[in-house]
Amino acid sequence: MSETVATRPAKTESTDVGGIAADRLRSIIERIERLEEERKALANDIKDIYAEAKSAGFEVKVIRQIISIRKKEPAEVEEQETLLELYRRALGM
């Protein structure tokens, strides 16, 4: 006996494919893609600011180090500075 249009289950807006909610998956992927594009735009903005700093005579490498240090906890920074100084003395620097 063949299935007729009347006996087939109606498709819903939220399509399940192989047990996966395709609409939900698509929504998640599109949100990630939008955020990736925003991140790329922000990265370009940051690159432009570093170029501005360089053209103003600042050393970009040092600016990057300062930003890295500012992200850390004060105790971690102090420990690293202490070890750096210890290693320098050990090498006669």
Legacy VTK file of the C-alpha trace (Angstrom):
# vtk DataFile Version 3.0
C-alpha trace
ASCII
DATASET POLYDATA
POINTS 93 float
0.000 0.000 0.000
1.566 3.337 -1.034
1.620 6.402 1.148
-0.617 9.229 -0.014
-0.220 12.920 0.677
-2.975 12.710 3.268
-1.238 9.943 5.258
2.300 11.386 5.228
3.365 13.232 8.355
3.290 16.993 7.855
6.659 18.718 7.736
7.213 21.302 10.399
9.206 24.515 10.154
11.964 23.042 12.329
13.376 20.335 10.099
15.022 17.341 11.709
17.559 15.638 9.515
19.041 12.485 10.907
17.983 13.505 14.408
19.571 16.963 14.054
17.478 20.126 14.299
18.692 21.685 11.048
17.187 25.134 11.715
18.835 25.338 15.132
22.177 24.189 13.702
21.943 26.730 10.872
21.179 29.484 13.388
24.193 28.578 15.517
26.522 28.437 12.521
25.285 31.781 11.183
25.800 33.424 14.588
29.354 32.074 14.750
30.035 33.305 11.214
28.800 36.798 12.104
31.026 36.873 15.190
34.003 35.635 13.152
33.467 38.531 10.744
33.253 40.970 13.652
36.463 39.500 15.090
38.179 39.945 11.714
37.041 43.577 11.586
38.299 44.149 15.134
41.639 42.538 14.266
41.967 44.935 11.338
41.143 47.867 13.630
43.819 46.735 16.103
46.326 46.362 13.259
45.556 49.939 12.183
46.124 51.205 15.738
49.506 49.452 15.908
50.413 51.073 12.568
49.364 54.437 14.010
51.524 53.829 17.089
54.494 52.904 14.910
54.082 56.006 12.753
53.971 58.086 15.951
57.388 56.677 16.895
56.340 54.046 19.438
57.905 50.579 19.505
55.064 48.166 18.666
56.847 45.153 20.142
57.032 46.877 23.523
53.391 47.954 23.329
52.422 44.312 22.724
54.460 43.268 25.773
52.773 45.900 27.939
49.335 44.756 26.802
50.280 41.156 27.610
51.485 42.170 31.081
48.325 44.178 31.789
46.208 41.071 31.120
47.958 39.139 33.906
47.424 39.168 37.637
49.908 41.361 39.566
51.298 38.343 41.446
51.982 36.528 38.173
53.741 39.586 36.744
55.867 39.932 39.885
56.830 36.243 39.777
57.859 36.483 36.117
59.885 39.637 36.715
61.636 38.018 39.683
62.511 34.945 37.627
63.675 37.076 34.712
65.984 39.029 37.003
67.272 35.794 38.597
68.000 34.271 35.189
69.758 37.433 34.026
72.002 37.422 37.089
72.731 33.718 36.585
73.873 34.507 33.028
75.879 37.557 34.105
73.680 39.994 32.264
LINES 1 94
93 0 1 2 3 4 5 6 7 8 9 10 11 12 13 14 15 16 17 18 19 20 21 22 23 24 25 26 27 28 29 30 31 32 33 34 35 36 37 38 39 40 41 42 43 44 45 46 47 48 49 50 51 52 53 54 55 56 57 58 59 60 61 62 63 64 65 66 67 68 69 70 71 72 73 74 75 76 77 78 79 80 81 82 83 84 85 86 87 88 89 90 91 92
